[in-house]
Structures are given as C-alpha cells and as structure tokens.
Amino acid sequence: MTTIAAARGVLAEHRYAQEELTDAFARACASTDRETALMRRFHRSAKVKTRYLTLPVEQTCQLADFGAKNDTFIREGTRLGAAALTGALEEAGVAPDEVDLILFTSVTGLAAPSLDARIAAQVGLRPDVKRIPMFGLGCVAGASGIARLHDYLLGHPEQVAVLVSVELCTLTVQPADRSVANLVASGLFGDGAAAVVALGAGRAGRLPGPVVVDSRPHLYPDTERTMGWDIGSSGLSIVLDAEVPVLVERYLRQDVQALLDAHSLALADVTGWVCHPGGPKVIEAISGTLDLPPEALEITWRSLAEVGNLSSASVLHVLADTMAKRSFEPGSPGVLMAMGPGFCSELVLLRW
C-alpha cells in the first residue's frame, strides 16, 4: 500500500484577527449599513479567529483586475508551494531528485506553465519528473490528490509521488460583488499551501506514517451550481449555495459506510477522522450524520478557527496536524474526507 511519509502545511505571510478583516472587507465590499451588518453577522458565524493573507489586506482590496490578482497568485503561489514541498521532502527524508511524479492542484489562480513546473525548478526536481496539474476540484482536491497519488503508486510501487496544493483564496474576493456568497466567502477563506510525500509499497519499507488502503469518490447529480466559480473580467467570483450541509446529511453517511463495508469495517472501528473544515455548518453536518463524539473533529475545528478554510490545502493541514499531534493504535483505520465543486466528495481509507 501507499505510505504517506510526510505532510506539511505553510501559511501566507500576513496574519490578521477576524475582526480586522471584517472591518477592511466591509469598507471594500459593503455599500450600505444593511450589507455591513450582514457581513459582520456572516463573519462572526464563520467561527474563524485568525486568517493569513498573501498581501496586506489593504492591497488585497485594491487589486484592480484579474491580471493583477493572477500575477500575485503566480508569484506568491510558487513561493509558498516550493516552501511546502521542500519542508515535506525534508521531513520524509526524500531528496528532490528522488521524486518521480508531482501532482499539483489549485482553484484560485491560473498559469501556463502551471505552478508545478515553476516549483519543480525551484525545489530541484528531475527534468524527467512526471507532472499532473489539476484545476477545478476546489476544496475536495486535497483528498482527491492523495487518492490519485495512491492510484499511481499502485502501478509504480518503487516510486515517490508528491502532491502540492496552493490556494490563495483571498485574491478572489470581489469588492463589487454584493452577493451573499461573496460576503460569506470574505469571512471564511484564507491563503496557504500544503504538500504530501507518498511512497509506493516497494519503496516505503518500514517508514512510519499512515498507509492509504482505498478511496471512493462520489459525484452528486444536479448539483453543478452548489459550489464553484463564475469567471469574468474581474476574476473568479464564488458560487456557494446554502445547500452544502444538506447534501452532506443526505449522502455522506451512506458513502462512508459503503467504503467501510468494502473492507469489513464499521463506523465504530474508525479511530481517526481527517476532515476538511468547510465551515461550521458543514462540520456540524459531518459530525451529526456520522454520530461522531465532539472530540473526533477537534483538529478540524481548531484549523478552521486558526487559519480559516484554505480550500484544497485545508484537509492536508488537518492531516499534517493529525500526524503530528495524535497517536493511534497501529493498524487501526482512519478516514480522510473532503467535498468540493461538482458537487462531489472524496473519501480515503487510511490505516494508521
């Protein structure tokens, strides 16, 4: 099986308390007292205490067009992605020239060549490294990326594969957009990156780290407008429907149970849950539909409070924190999960 040898999260440079960001985004995005009051209510209900921004918040609100935002994404995203990958490789004890495949994901900026090519040059990956850039999966891509690394390493068990996620979400805030989705997003999302180093079964040996046993994606019908982007001259405008927690309650338990059933496991057997912090209502829906005790998603709640939602990088930050802070009975099962545009989910069965 595939061994996750290391997971490393990094954050953008500028740290703010939620109240500071609320004031700044209210000045930029709200044109009436009613909109300001609504934004403040949304920001309070997000249960986020601090967030990290790529640029100082004043500069973030003044970015004039898609070009300026995307130039910042390329420059700063390359730097953060390289830092995350360098840290993960050092933690795993893997040299850059040992990496055989790099899978890169982001949904908050565009680049051709994609950022993985730029990161490869900075970090020192081999010229013949295989590259798979992914765009459009959004928040689910951290889980999907691990699943796809596993798929690749099943066929290449002697190799090393890495996943790099870069999400500079605050560059997508639209000052002229008065929609509820934009007001909610301005209080929920932050900027960061993450990297995972995975080793095939023939390469891992006795290295510590959870192993990937299986994965299960699910693309839900008639939900294309639940989450995603509308792309226009000012950049990426968020599509975010209040239906997300309802979909979690409708589908997630049966999806998790189907994955566990395939391995003769029950929900009660799972000793560790690694969940994407999509927002308070989403986390509550996960906990409720799976009948989890309060402490099961403690690291997910803490990540939401300390850094906000980092889109695809978030579940990888939660994974890194879980690997660093929690010890599980060796061989016991864990589940890593995220949801994203499609609307879809990806579940990954781990063994600690």
C-alpha positions as CSV (number, residue, x, y, z in Angstrom):
1,M,0.0,0.0,0.0
2,T,1.0,3.6,-0.3
3,T,2.7,5.2,2.7
4,I,2.1,8.9,3.5
5,A,5.7,9.7,4.6
6,A,5.1,13.4,5.3
7,A,2.5,16.1,5.2
8,R,3.5,19.8,5.5
9,G,1.3,22.9,5.6
10,V,2.5,26.5,5.2
11,L,0.6,29.8,5.5
12,A,0.8,33.2,3.8
13,E,2.8,35.9,5.4
14,H,0.2,38.4,6.8
15,R,-1.8,37.3,9.9
16,Y,-5.0,39.1,10.9
17,A,-7.6,38.7,13.5
18,Q,-11.0,38.1,12.1
19,E,-12.3,41.5,13.4
20,E,-9.6,43.4,11.4
21,L,-10.5,41.6,8.2
22,T,-14.2,42.2,8.8
23,D,-13.6,45.9,9.1
24,A,-11.4,46.0,6.0
25,F,-13.7,43.9,3.8
26,A,-16.8,45.8,5.0
27,R,-15.2,49.0,3.8
28,A,-14.4,47.4,0.4
29,C,-17.4,45.2,-0.3
30,A,-20.4,46.7,1.6
31,S,-22.1,49.8,0.2
32,T,-24.9,50.1,2.8
33,D,-25.4,49.7,6.5
34,R,-27.5,46.7,5.9
35,E,-24.8,45.0,3.9
36,T,-22.2,45.9,6.5
37,A,-24.4,44.4,9.3
38,L,-24.9,41.3,7.2
39,M,-21.2,40.8,6.5
40,R,-20.4,41.2,10.2
41,R,-23.0,38.6,11.1
42,F,-21.6,36.2,8.5
43,H,-18.1,36.7,9.7
44,R,-19.0,36.1,13.3
45,S,-20.9,32.9,12.5
46,A,-17.9,31.5,10.5
47,K,-16.1,30.7,13.8
48,V,-12.8,31.9,12.4
49,K,-10.5,33.7,14.8
50,T,-7.4,34.4,12.6
51,R,-6.5,34.2,8.9
52,Y,-3.4,34.6,6.8
53,L,-3.3,36.7,3.6
54,T,-0.9,36.8,0.8
55,L,-0.9,40.6,0.6
56,P,-1.7,43.1,3.3
57,V,-5.5,43.4,3.4
58,E,-5.5,47.0,2.1
59,Q,-3.6,45.8,-1.1
60,T,-5.9,42.8,-1.4
61,C,-8.9,45.0,-1.6
62,Q,-7.3,47.3,-4.1
63,L,-6.3,44.7,-6.7
64,A,-7.9,46.1,-9.8
65,D,-8.4,43.3,-12.2
66,F,-7.9,39.6,-12.9
67,G,-4.4,40.2,-14.3
68,A,-3.1,41.8,-11.1
69,K,-4.7,39.1,-9.0
70,N,-3.3,36.3,-11.1
71,D,0.2,37.8,-11.3
72,T,0.2,37.8,-7.5
73,F,-1.1,34.2,-7.5
74,I,1.8,33.0,-9.7
75,R,4.5,34.8,-7.8
76,E,3.4,34.1,-4.3
77,G,1.9,30.7,-5.0
78,T,5.1,29.4,-6.4
79,R,7.0,30.6,-3.3
80,L,4.5,29.0,-0.9
81,G,4.2,25.8,-2.9
82,A,8.0,25.4,-3.0
83,A,8.3,26.0,0.7
84,A,5.6,23.4,1.5
85,L,7.2,20.8,-0.8
86,T,10.7,21.4,0.5
87,G,9.5,21.0,4.1
88,A,7.6,17.8,3.3
89,L,10.6,16.3,1.5
90,E,12.9,17.1,4.3
91,E,10.5,15.6,6.9
92,A,10.2,12.4,4.8
93,G,14.0,12.1,4.2
94,V,13.5,12.2,0.5
95,A,15.8,14.1,-1.8
96,P,14.2,16.3,-4.5
97,D,15.8,14.3,-7.3
98,E,14.1,11.1,-6.0
99,V,10.6,12.4,-6.8
100,D,9.0,10.6,-9.8
101,L,5.7,12.4,-10.0
102,I,4.3,15.8,-8.9
103,L,0.6,16.3,-8.8
104,F,-0.3,20.0,-8.4
105,T,-3.7,21.4,-7.5
106,S,-5.2,24.9,-7.2
107,V,-8.5,26.5,-7.9
108,T,-7.7,30.2,-7.0
109,G,-5.5,31.1,-10.0
110,L,-4.4,30.2,-13.5
111,A,-1.0,29.7,-15.0
112,A,0.5,28.1,-18.1
113,P,3.0,26.6,-17.5
114,S,1.3,25.5,-14.3
115,L,2.9,26.3,-11.0
116,D,4.2,22.7,-10.6
117,A,6.7,23.5,-13.4
118,R,7.9,26.6,-11.6
119,I,8.0,24.8,-8.2
120,A,10.0,21.9,-9.7
121,A,12.7,24.2,-10.9
122,Q,12.9,26.0,-7.5
123,V,13.0,22.8,-5.5
124,G,15.3,20.8,-7.8
125,L,13.1,18.0,-9.1
126,R,14.5,16.0,-12.0
127,P,13.9,17.2,-15.6
128,D,12.0,13.9,-16.3
129,V,9.6,14.3,-13.4
130,K,6.1,13.4,-14.4
131,R,3.6,16.4,-13.9
132,I,-0.1,16.3,-13.4
133,P,-1.7,19.7,-12.8
134,M,-5.4,19.7,-11.7
135,F,-7.8,22.7,-11.8
136,G,-11.5,22.8,-10.8
137,L,-11.7,20.3,-7.9
138,G,-11.6,23.1,-5.3
139,C,-11.9,22.0,-1.7
140,V,-12.1,18.3,-2.5
141,A,-8.7,18.3,-4.3
142,G,-6.6,17.6,-1.2
143,A,-8.4,14.3,-0.6
144,S,-8.7,13.5,-4.3
145,G,-5.0,14.3,-4.8
146,I,-4.0,11.7,-2.1
147,A,-6.3,9.2,-3.8
148,R,-4.7,9.8,-7.2
149,L,-1.2,9.5,-5.8
150,H,-2.3,6.1,-4.4
151,D,-3.7,5.1,-7.8
152,Y,-0.4,6.0,-9.5
153,L,1.8,4.3,-6.9
154,L,-0.2,1.0,-7.1
155,G,1.2,0.7,-10.6
156,H,4.7,2.1,-9.7
157,P,5.4,0.7,-6.3
158,E,9.1,1.6,-6.3
159,Q,8.5,5.3,-6.9
160,V,7.9,8.5,-5.0
161,A,5.0,10.8,-5.7
162,V,4.2,14.2,-4.2
163,L,1.1,16.3,-4.0
164,V,1.3,20.1,-3.8
165,S,-1.7,22.4,-3.1
166,V,-1.6,26.2,-3.4
167,E,-4.8,28.1,-2.6
168,L,-4.7,31.9,-2.3
169,C,-8.4,32.3,-1.7
170,T,-8.4,35.9,-0.6
171,L,-7.2,37.0,-4.0
172,T,-10.7,36.0,-5.3
173,V,-12.7,38.4,-3.0
174,Q,-14.7,40.6,-5.3
175,P,-15.2,44.1,-3.9
176,A,-18.0,44.9,-6.3
177,D,-19.9,41.7,-5.7
178,R,-22.7,42.2,-3.1
179,S,-23.9,38.6,-3.2
180,V,-24.4,36.6,-0.1
181,A,-21.9,34.1,-1.4
182,N,-19.1,36.7,-1.7
183,L,-20.0,38.2,1.7
184,V,-19.7,34.7,3.3
185,A,-16.5,33.9,1.5
186,S,-14.8,37.1,2.6
187,G,-15.2,35.8,6.2
188,L,-14.3,32.2,5.7
189,F,-11.3,31.7,3.4
190,G,-7.6,32.2,3.9
191,D,-4.3,31.7,2.0
192,G,-1.9,28.8,2.3
193,A,-0.3,25.8,0.7
194,A,0.5,22.2,1.6
195,A,2.4,19.2,0.3
196,V,2.3,15.5,0.8
197,V,5.1,12.9,0.1
198,A,3.9,9.4,-0.7
199,L,5.9,6.3,-1.2
200,G,4.9,3.2,-3.1
201,A,4.8,-0.2,-1.3
202,G,8.1,-1.3,-2.7
203,R,9.8,1.9,-1.6
204,A,8.3,2.6,1.8
205,G,10.0,-0.2,3.8
206,R,9.4,0.3,7.5
207,L,8.9,4.1,7.3
208,P,6.3,5.4,9.8
209,G,3.2,7.1,8.5
210,P,-0.4,6.2,7.6
211,V,-0.9,4.0,4.6
212,V,-3.6,4.5,2.0
213,V,-5.9,1.5,1.7
214,D,-8.6,2.6,-0.7
215,S,-10.6,5.6,-1.9
216,R,-14.1,6.4,-3.0
217,P,-15.3,9.4,-5.0
218,H,-18.9,10.4,-5.5
219,L,-20.3,13.0,-8.0
220,Y,-23.8,14.0,-6.9
221,P,-26.5,14.6,-9.5
222,D,-27.9,18.0,-10.4
223,T,-25.6,20.0,-8.1
224,E,-23.3,21.9,-10.5
225,R,-24.3,25.3,-9.1
226,T,-23.8,24.3,-5.5
227,M,-20.1,25.3,-5.4
228,G,-17.6,26.7,-7.9
229,W,-16.6,29.8,-9.8
230,D,-18.1,32.2,-12.3
231,I,-15.2,33.5,-14.3
232,G,-15.3,37.1,-15.7
233,S,-13.2,40.1,-16.4
234,S,-12.7,40.8,-12.7
235,G,-11.5,37.2,-12.0
236,L,-13.1,34.4,-10.1
237,S,-16.5,35.0,-8.4
238,I,-17.6,32.4,-5.9
239,V,-20.6,30.2,-6.3
240,L,-21.6,28.9,-2.9
241,D,-25.1,27.6,-2.1
242,A,-26.5,27.0,1.4
243,E,-27.5,23.5,0.3
244,V,-24.0,22.1,1.0
245,P,-24.7,20.9,4.6
246,V,-28.0,19.4,3.3
247,L,-26.1,17.3,0.7
248,V,-23.6,16.2,3.4
249,E,-26.5,15.0,5.6
250,R,-28.2,13.3,2.6
251,Y,-25.2,11.4,1.2
252,L,-22.2,11.2,3.4
253,R,-23.1,8.5,5.9
254,Q,-24.0,6.0,3.2
255,D,-20.8,6.9,1.2
256,V,-18.6,6.3,4.3
257,Q,-20.4,3.1,5.2
258,A,-20.0,1.8,1.6
259,L,-16.3,2.4,1.8
260,L,-16.0,0.7,5.2
261,D,-18.3,-2.2,4.2
262,A,-15.9,-3.0,1.3
263,H,-13.2,-3.7,4.0
264,S,-15.5,-5.3,6.6
265,L,-15.3,-2.3,8.9
266,A,-17.9,-0.4,10.9
267,L,-18.1,3.3,11.7
268,A,-17.2,2.5,15.3
269,D,-13.9,1.0,14.1
270,V,-12.6,4.3,12.8
271,T,-10.1,5.8,15.2
272,G,-9.2,9.0,13.4
273,W,-11.2,11.4,11.2
274,V,-9.3,13.8,9.0
275,C,-12.0,16.2,7.7
276,H,-11.9,19.3,5.5
277,P,-13.0,22.4,7.6
278,G,-15.5,23.6,5.1
279,G,-17.3,25.8,7.6
280,P,-19.3,25.4,10.9
281,K,-22.5,24.1,9.3
282,V,-20.6,21.6,7.2
283,I,-18.5,20.3,10.1
284,E,-21.7,20.0,12.2
285,A,-23.4,18.1,9.4
286,I,-20.4,15.7,9.1
287,S,-20.4,15.2,12.9
288,G,-24.2,14.8,13.1
289,T,-24.7,12.4,10.2
290,L,-21.8,10.1,11.3
291,D,-22.8,10.3,15.0
292,L,-19.2,11.4,16.0
293,P,-18.3,12.4,19.5
294,P,-17.2,16.1,20.0
295,E,-13.5,15.3,20.2
296,A,-13.5,13.4,16.9
297,L,-13.3,16.6,14.8
298,E,-11.3,18.7,17.3
299,I,-8.4,19.3,14.9
300,T,-10.7,20.2,12.1
301,W,-12.5,22.8,14.3
302,R,-9.1,24.1,15.5
303,S,-7.9,24.5,11.9
304,L,-11.0,26.5,11.0
305,A,-10.5,28.8,13.9
306,E,-6.8,29.4,13.5
307,V,-6.5,29.7,9.7
308,G,-9.9,29.6,8.1
309,N,-10.8,27.5,5.1
310,L,-7.8,27.0,2.7
311,S,-9.8,25.2,0.0
312,S,-7.8,22.1,-1.1
313,A,-4.9,22.8,1.2
314,S,-7.1,22.6,4.3
315,V,-7.6,18.9,4.7
316,L,-3.8,18.5,4.1
317,H,-3.1,20.9,7.0
318,V,-5.5,18.9,9.1
319,L,-3.7,15.7,8.1
320,A,-0.3,17.2,9.0
321,D,-1.6,18.3,12.4
322,T,-3.2,14.9,13.0
323,M,0.0,13.1,12.1
324,A,1.9,15.4,14.5
325,K,-0.5,15.6,17.4
326,R,-2.4,12.3,17.6
327,S,-1.2,8.7,18.1
328,F,-3.5,5.9,17.1
329,E,-3.3,2.2,17.7
330,P,-1.1,0.8,14.9
331,G,-3.2,-0.8,12.1
332,S,-6.4,0.9,13.1
333,P,-8.5,2.5,10.4
334,G,-8.8,6.2,9.7
335,V,-10.9,8.2,7.2
336,L,-9.8,11.4,5.3
337,M,-12.5,13.3,3.5
338,A,-13.3,16.5,1.7
339,M,-16.1,17.9,-0.5
340,G,-16.0,20.3,-3.4
341,P,-17.3,21.6,-6.7
342,G,-19.3,19.1,-8.8
343,F,-20.8,18.8,-6.2
344,C,-18.7,15.9,-5.0
345,S,-16.9,14.1,-2.2
346,E,-13.7,12.0,-2.0
347,L,-13.2,9.6,0.9
348,V,-9.8,8.0,1.6
349,L,-9.5,5.0,3.9
350,L,-6.2,5.1,5.9
351,R,-4.5,2.6,8.2
352,W,-2.5,4.3,11.0
